[in-house]
């Protein structure tokens, strides 16, 4: 009897363990698909989580740099690479929805989407028409997200000499990717970034109000005394009594609940929202152009030379910095104050910009002032702002900007709240001074 009881308990235990292991195995197998479904259906939540993790690595003073820079930069890089994978999942879902006429019809009926941006139209055209463009653009994005981590690892493992070798190698790789993109787009200037943004293919949709909500259909929530005037007649929300004020507590800024049915009337839009809505839906000349014609093709040798010079400028600057550092033996900080690499880099970028504008003036009616599309003007503005980053790198930073940054940090010390800002400035000052890719714009 005892042996049979023991046998049954052992059999029941083994059955339980077997079923539990089967459940765990099934859950593990279904985990990727479950994760994919969650990302695809919760784009806003995923973006918020990514932003929170990025902020964690940037905003904690003393936690990002010096002794823990590798750990913090590894977390930041992991989040950036994970965002690329999330973009891939959201693009697949957007493509599936675009191929579903039923879903598309329902969406167009319920949600009126604004027109896509010119950057979205241009980059989406090239990513959908060329798989090679997508692969190169993704490789370029991965290189940009990981470059600072590679530089930190190279410095930790092999010192300044190895660090500059890695910097030159990465800048050369990115330049090759950009030259290939220039070739794939038939000699059109590059846009930044070269891939569509997440907001372009996975916009955050506002939650739709359920017009048949249960609380709106309940009649017992209707206050007769409030809705009826002294004569027993419903008082309109905007009617005036003798003193010029509404007789009820209803306001034009809140939805009006209808007394008999319980349904609510939406508030009227303000003039500002109406104007913004109309301007967002007005078609311009750029909206009716084919996507690939949003950027003028570089048909002259001067225009192509200007774009090639702009692309190769980071490589030349890194090579000259490596050469100057080798001249001084990679020791001390004197080589950082050497002006030659900085002057050559600024001159190349400025000359490339000037040459591109001169080429546009000769080819495009109206020139760089009125003959460019909105996308071209936006890209020129981005490249103009990138010139300001030269004040945070090389000899200019070591000889000029660094003193000003130190002064700001010292003035903020010892003051409530501002002391925290001063600590963050000090931490970033160390990053800007020690690492090349901390101020890279390409």
C-alpha positions in Angstrom: 0.0 0.0 0.0 2.8 2.4 1.0 4.7 1.6 -2.2 1.7 2.2 -4.4 1.0 5.5 -2.8 4.6 6.6 -3.2 4.5 5.5 -6.8 1.4 7.6 -7.5 2.9 10.7 -5.8 6.1 10.3 -7.8 4.1 9.9 -11.0 2.0 13.0 -10.2 5.1 15.0 -9.4 6.8 14.0 -12.7 3.6 14.9 -14.6 3.5 18.3 -12.9 7.2 19.0 -13.7 6.7 17.8 -17.3 3.7 20.1 -17.9 5.5 23.0 -16.2 8.5 22.5 -18.4 6.3 22.3 -21.4 4.6 25.6 -20.5 8.0 27.3 -19.9 9.2 26.0 -23.3 6.0 27.2 -25.0 6.3 30.6 -23.4 10.0 30.9 -24.4 9.1 30.0 -28.0 6.3 32.5 -28.1 8.3 35.3 -26.4 9.7 36.8 -29.6 6.2 37.0 -31.2 4.7 38.4 -28.0 7.4 41.0 -27.8 6.9 41.9 -31.5 3.2 42.3 -31.0 3.7 44.5 -28.0 6.1 46.8 -29.8 3.9 47.0 -32.9 0.8 47.9 -30.9 2.4 50.2 -28.3 4.6 52.5 -30.3 4.0 55.5 -27.9 4.9 53.5 -24.8 8.0 52.0 -26.4 9.2 55.5 -27.4 8.6 56.8 -23.9 10.6 53.9 -22.4 13.5 54.6 -24.8 13.5 58.3 -24.0 13.5 57.6 -20.2 16.5 55.2 -20.5 18.4 57.7 -22.6 17.7 60.5 -20.1 18.9 58.2 -17.3 22.4 58.0 -18.9 22.5 61.7 -19.6 21.0 63.5 -16.6 22.6 61.7 -13.6 25.6 63.9 -12.7 28.7 61.9 -12.1 27.2 58.6 -13.3 28.0 58.9 -17.0 31.7 59.8 -17.2 35.1 59.3 -15.6 35.2 55.8 -14.0 31.8 54.6 -15.2 31.8 56.1 -18.8 32.0 52.6 -20.4 29.1 51.2 -18.5 26.9 54.3 -19.0 27.8 54.6 -22.7 27.1 50.8 -23.2 23.6 51.3 -21.8 23.0 54.3 -24.0 24.3 52.4 -27.1 22.2 49.4 -26.3 19.1 51.6 -26.1 20.0 53.2 -29.5 20.5 49.9 -31.2 17.3 48.6 -29.7 15.4 51.6 -31.1 16.7 50.5 -34.6 15.2 47.1 -34.1 11.9 48.7 -32.9 11.9 50.8 -36.0 12.2 47.7 -38.1 9.2 46.1 -36.3 7.1 49.2 -36.6 7.9 49.6 -40.3 6.8 46.0 -41.0 3.5 46.7 -39.2 3.0 49.9 -41.1 3.6 48.1 -44.4 1.1 45.4 -43.5 -1.5 48.0 -42.6 -0.9 49.8 -45.9 -1.6 46.6 -47.8 -4.9 46.1 -46.0 -7.7 48.0 -47.7 -10.2 47.4 -44.9 -8.0 48.7 -42.2 -6.9 51.6 -44.4 -10.5 52.5 -45.2 -11.5 52.4 -41.5 -8.5 54.6 -40.6 -9.2 57.2 -43.2 -12.8 57.3 -42.0 -12.0 57.7 -38.3 -8.6 59.6 -38.3 -7.7 62.3 -40.7 -3.9 62.1 -40.8 -1.8 65.2 -41.6 0.2 65.2 -44.8 3.7 63.6 -44.4 6.7 65.8 -44.1 9.0 66.4 -47.1 11.8 64.5 -45.3 9.5 61.6 -44.8 8.4 61.5 -48.4 12.0 61.7 -49.7 13.6 59.1 -47.5 10.6 56.8 -47.7 10.9 56.8 -51.5 14.5 55.8 -51.5 14.1 53.2 -48.7 11.2 51.5 -50.5 12.7 51.7 -54.0 16.2 50.5 -53.1 17.0 47.8 -50.6 20.7 48.7 -50.8 19.9 52.2 -49.7 18.1 50.9 -46.6 21.0 48.5 -45.7 23.6 51.2 -46.1 21.5 53.8 -44.2 21.0 51.3 -41.4 24.8 50.5 -41.3 25.5 54.3 -41.1 23.0 54.7 -38.3 24.6 51.8 -36.4 28.0 53.3 -36.8 26.8 56.7 -35.5 25.2 55.1 -32.5 28.2 53.0 -31.5 31.1 55.3 -32.5 31.6 56.8 -29.1 31.6 53.4 -27.4 34.2 52.1 -29.8 36.4 55.1 -29.1 36.1 54.6 -25.4 37.0 50.9 -25.7 40.0 51.7 -28.0 41.3 54.2 -25.5 40.9 51.8 -22.6 42.6 48.9 -24.4 45.4 50.6 -26.4 45.7 54.2 -25.4 45.7 57.3 -27.6 47.4 55.7 -30.5 44.8 52.9 -30.8 42.0 55.4 -30.2 42.9 57.6 -33.2 43.3 54.6 -35.4 39.7 53.6 -34.5 38.5 57.1 -35.0 40.0 57.3 -38.5 38.7 53.9 -39.4 35.1 54.8 -38.3 35.2 58.2 -40.1 36.4 56.4 -43.2 33.6 53.8 -43.0 30.9 56.5 -42.6 32.3 58.5 -45.5 32.2 55.4 -47.7 28.6 54.8 -46.7 27.7 58.4 -47.5 29.4 58.3 -50.9 27.5 55.1 -51.7 24.2 56.9 -50.8 25.2 59.8 -53.0 25.7 57.3 -55.8 22.4 55.5 -55.2 20.4 58.8 -55.2 21.9 59.7 -58.6 24.2 62.5 -57.2 21.6 64.2 -54.9 22.8 65.9 -51.7 22.4 63.8 -48.6 19.8 64.5 -46.0 20.2 64.1 -42.3 19.1 61.6 -41.1 19.1 59.5 -44.3 16.4 57.2 -43.0 12.7 58.0 -42.1 12.0 59.1 -38.5 9.8 56.9 -36.4 7.2 59.6 -36.3 6.9 59.3 -40.1 5.8 55.7 -40.2 4.5 55.1 -36.7 2.8 58.4 -35.6 1.2 58.5 -32.2 -2.5 58.4 -32.7 -4.8 60.2 -30.2 -7.1 58.0 -28.3 -10.6 58.1 -29.8 -13.5 58.9 -27.6 -16.3 56.4 -27.5 -19.4 58.3 -28.4 -21.5 55.5 -27.0 -19.8 55.4 -23.6 -22.0 54.1 -20.8 -21.8 57.2 -18.7 -23.0 59.4 -21.5 -26.2 57.2 -22.0 -27.2 57.2 -18.3 -30.2 59.4 -17.6 -29.8 59.6 -13.9 -26.7 61.8 -14.2 -28.8 64.6 -15.8 -29.4 67.5 -13.5 -32.8 69.0 -14.4 -32.5 72.0 -12.2 -29.2 73.0 -13.7 -30.2 72.5 -17.3 -33.7 74.1 -17.0 -34.3 77.8 -16.5 -36.9 79.4 -14.3 -39.6 78.9 -16.9 -38.9 75.2 -17.2 -37.3 75.6 -20.7 -33.8 74.2 -21.5 -31.3 77.0 -21.3 -28.8 77.1 -24.2 -25.2 77.2 -23.1 -24.5 80.5 -24.7 -27.8 82.3 -23.9 -27.6 85.5 -21.9 -29.7 86.6 -19.0 -30.2 90.2 -18.0 -26.7 90.7 -16.6 -25.0 89.5 -19.7 -23.7 86.2 -18.3 -24.8 82.6 -19.1 -27.5 81.5 -16.8 -26.1 77.9 -16.6 -22.7 76.7 -15.5 -22.0 75.4 -19.0 -19.0 76.8 -20.9 -18.0 77.1 -24.5 -14.7 75.5 -23.5 -16.3 72.3 -22.4 -18.6 69.8 -24.3 -22.3 70.5 -23.9 -24.4 67.5 -22.7 -27.8 67.5 -24.4 -30.6 67.2 -21.8 -32.9 64.6 -23.5 -30.5 62.2 -25.2 -27.5 62.6 -23.0 -25.1 62.9 -26.0 -22.5 65.6 -25.9 -21.8 68.3 -28.6 -18.1 69.0 -29.2 -16.7 72.4 -28.6 -16.1 74.7 -31.5 -12.5 75.1 -32.6 -10.6 78.3 -31.9 -9.5 80.5 -34.8 -5.9 79.5 -34.2 -6.6 75.8 -34.5 -8.7 76.3 -37.6 -5.9 78.2 -39.3 -3.3 75.6 -38.3 -5.5 72.8 -39.6 -6.1 74.5 -43.0 -2.4 75.4 -43.4 -1.5 71.8 -42.6 -3.7 70.5 -45.4 -2.9 73.2 -48.1 -1.0 71.7 -51.0 2.2 73.5 -52.0 4.4 73.1 -55.0 6.7 70.7 -53.1 3.7 68.5 -52.1 2.8 67.8 -55.8 6.4 67.1 -56.9 7.6 63.5 -57.2 9.5 62.5 -54.1 12.9 62.2 -55.7 12.7 65.7 -57.2 12.5 67.3 -53.8 16.3 67.6 -54.0 18.0 68.9 -57.1 20.4 66.5 -58.8 24.1 67.5 -58.8 24.8 67.6 -62.5 27.9 69.7 -62.5 31.4 68.8 -61.4 31.4 71.7 -59.0 28.3 70.6 -57.2 29.5 67.0 -56.9 32.9 68.2 -55.6 31.2 70.4 -53.0 29.2 67.4 -51.7 32.2 65.1 -51.8 34.3 67.7 -49.8 31.5 67.9 -47.2 31.4 64.2 -46.8 35.2 63.7 -46.6 35.8 66.6 -44.3 35.5 64.5 -41.0 38.1 62.0 -42.4 40.6 64.7 -43.3 40.1 66.3 -39.8 40.6 63.0 -38.0 43.7 62.1 -40.1 45.3 65.5 -39.3 44.5 65.2 -35.6 46.1 61.7 -35.6 49.2 63.1 -37.3 49.5 66.0 -34.9 49.0 63.7 -31.9 51.7 61.4 -33.2 54.1 64.3 -33.6 53.8 65.1 -29.9 53.9 61.4 -28.9 50.3 61.3 -27.8 51.3 62.8 -24.5 50.1 65.9 -22.7 47.6 68.4 -24.1 49.8 70.6 -26.2 48.9 68.7 -29.4 45.2 69.4 -28.7 45.9 73.2 -28.9 47.5 72.8 -32.4 45.4 75.0 -34.8 46.2 73.4 -38.1 43.6 70.5 -38.1 40.9 72.9 -36.8 41.6 75.5 -39.4 41.7 72.9 -42.3 38.4 71.3 -41.1 36.5 74.6 -40.8 37.9 75.8 -44.1 36.8 72.6 -45.9 33.3 72.7 -44.5 32.8 76.4 -45.2 34.3 76.1 -48.7 32.0 73.2 -49.5 29.0 75.2 -48.3 30.0 78.2 -50.4 30.7 76.1 -53.5 27.3 74.3 -53.2 25.5 77.7 -53.0 27.4 79.0 -56.0 26.6 75.9 -58.0 22.9 76.2 -57.1 22.9 79.9 -58.2 24.3 78.9 -61.6 21.9 76.0 -62.2 18.6 76.6 -60.3 16.4 79.5 -61.2 16.2 81.8 -58.2 19.4 80.4 -56.8 19.8 79.4 -53.1 17.4 82.1 -52.0 14.1 81.3 -53.7 14.8 78.4 -56.1 15.2 75.7 -53.5 12.6 73.3 -52.1 11.6 73.4 -48.4 13.6 70.2 -47.9 16.8 71.7 -49.4 16.4 74.9 -47.3 16.0 72.7 -44.2 19.1 70.7 -44.9 21.1 73.8 -45.6 20.0 75.2 -42.3 21.0 72.0 -40.5 24.5 72.2 -42.1 24.8 75.9 -41.1 24.0 75.0 -37.4 26.6 72.2 -37.6 29.3 74.8 -38.2 28.7 76.1 -34.6 29.9 72.8 -33.3 33.4 73.7 -34.4 33.5 75.9 -31.3 33.3 72.7 -29.2 36.2 70.7 -30.7 39.9 70.8 -31.4 42.1 73.8 -30.8 39.2 76.3 -30.5 37.8 74.4 -27.6 41.1 74.0 -25.8 42.2 77.6 -26.3 38.9 79.5 -26.1 35.7 77.6 -25.2 37.1 75.5 -22.4 37.8 78.6 -20.2 34.3 79.8 -20.7 32.8 76.4 -19.8 35.0 76.3 -16.7 33.9 79.8 -15.7 30.2 78.9 -16.0 30.6 75.7 -14.0 32.5 77.6 -11.2 29.8 80.3 -11.0 27.0 77.8 -10.6 28.7 75.9 -7.8 27.4 76.4 -4.3 24.0 77.7 -5.5 20.7 75.8 -4.9 19.6 73.8 -7.9 22.1 75.6 -10.1 24.9 73.6 -8.5 23.4 70.4 -10.1 23.6 72.1 -13.5 27.2 73.1 -12.8 28.1 69.5 -12.0 26.5 68.3 -15.3 28.5 71.0 -17.2 31.7 69.8 -15.6 31.0 66.2 -16.6 30.3 67.1 -20.2 33.4 69.3 -20.3 35.5 66.2 -19.6 33.7 64.4 -22.4 34.1 67.2 -25.0 37.8 67.5 -24.1 38.7 63.8 -24.2 36.7 62.2 -27.0 36.5 63.0 -30.7 33.0 61.6 -31.4 31.3 63.5 -28.5 31.0 66.6 -30.8 30.8 64.9 -34.2 27.9 66.1 -36.3 28.1 63.5 -39.1 
